[in-house]
Amino acid sequence: MGQDNQTSLREFVLLGFSRDRGTNVFLFVVVLCMYLFTLAGNTLITVAIRVDTRLNTPMYFFLNNLSVLDICYTTSVVPQLLVHFLTNQKNISFTRCIAQLSIALFFGSIEYVLLAFMAYDRYVAVCHPLHYKTIMNRRVCIQMMMASWISGFINAAVHTAFTMHLHFCRYNIINHFVCELLAVINLACSDTFVNDIGLMVSGVFVLFIPCTLIMLSYVYIISAILRIRSAEGRHRAFSTCTSHLTVVTLCYGTAMFAYMTPKAKTSPNRDKVLSFLYAVVTPMLNPLIYSLRNKEVKAALTKVVQRKKIVLE
């Protein structure tokens, strides 16, 4: 399509999930409850980690950062989604759309890299317990966290730049509930070859390589746990890893299914469901998974709740 037939779009229209008013009101209530639970659960975990000195370890340092990321990531999507549930005008300006896309990519990319570093932390704790404090010192933890943030920034900046150089024609309807990268790219009327290459490269570096490192870490972890003679020791070692492994399965499973499957096998409805899972459902489940599977976190949360009761009384 020639440049003469192209126009500079000022806004997009998000179709969302449904056009039925009753369905949208119901979804508004459900998503609002999930969002409030996400904020409350992740905030409680961050407070508990800061209050309880027993949780001043690398494992909980990373968990604290994961909770903050979950709050930021879901907040980049849900407030706008809630507004669109209750309004007939589901417009979003081009600038806001690109900003939302960039922010979601930024926090999402950080989380996937961070989960790989958390797996390495569990590997050192289980396979090299005597050298754990030396290897996973505070400096190393901060460097890992900085590496996660830098990788997220680079990934978001590259995709944002590539997307902003696309040409969009008169058709401005996005069959999605959010300005998701794939949905925006599919709307372009110019060549998206560079974007497709960028998606493939970032999929390798942000999803495939970290996921491979996580799998290798757990191969060593499981083999080390199986060599522990006492049943109690094996149970304790498994309990420190199952929460993280569950979160990894939820995050990487949905993201890899969304971004690393051929275009011919994708559909807008499937993409919307996958985006909802990793943008709304997973951040809500993370604090629940860690609080239910971790006795130390449950004890710290109980302490926080008891302190609040004393203050209120």
Secondary structure, 3 states (H helix, E strand, C coil): CCHHHCCCCCEEEECCCCCCHHHHHHHHHHHHHHHHHHHHHHHHHHHHHHHCHHHCCHHHHHHHHHHHHHHHHHHCCHHHHHHHHHCCCCEEEHHHHHHHHHHHHHHHHHHHHHHHHHHHHHHHHHHCHHHHHHHCCHHHHHHHHHHHHHHHHHHHHHHHHHHHCCCCCCCCEECCCCCCHHHHHHHCCCCCHHHHHHHHHHHHHHHHHHHHHHHHHHHHHHHHHHCCCCHHHHHHHHHHHHHHHHHHHHHHHHHHHHHCCCHHHCCHHHHHHHHHHHHHHHHHHHHHHHHHHCHHHHHHHHHHHHHHHHHHC
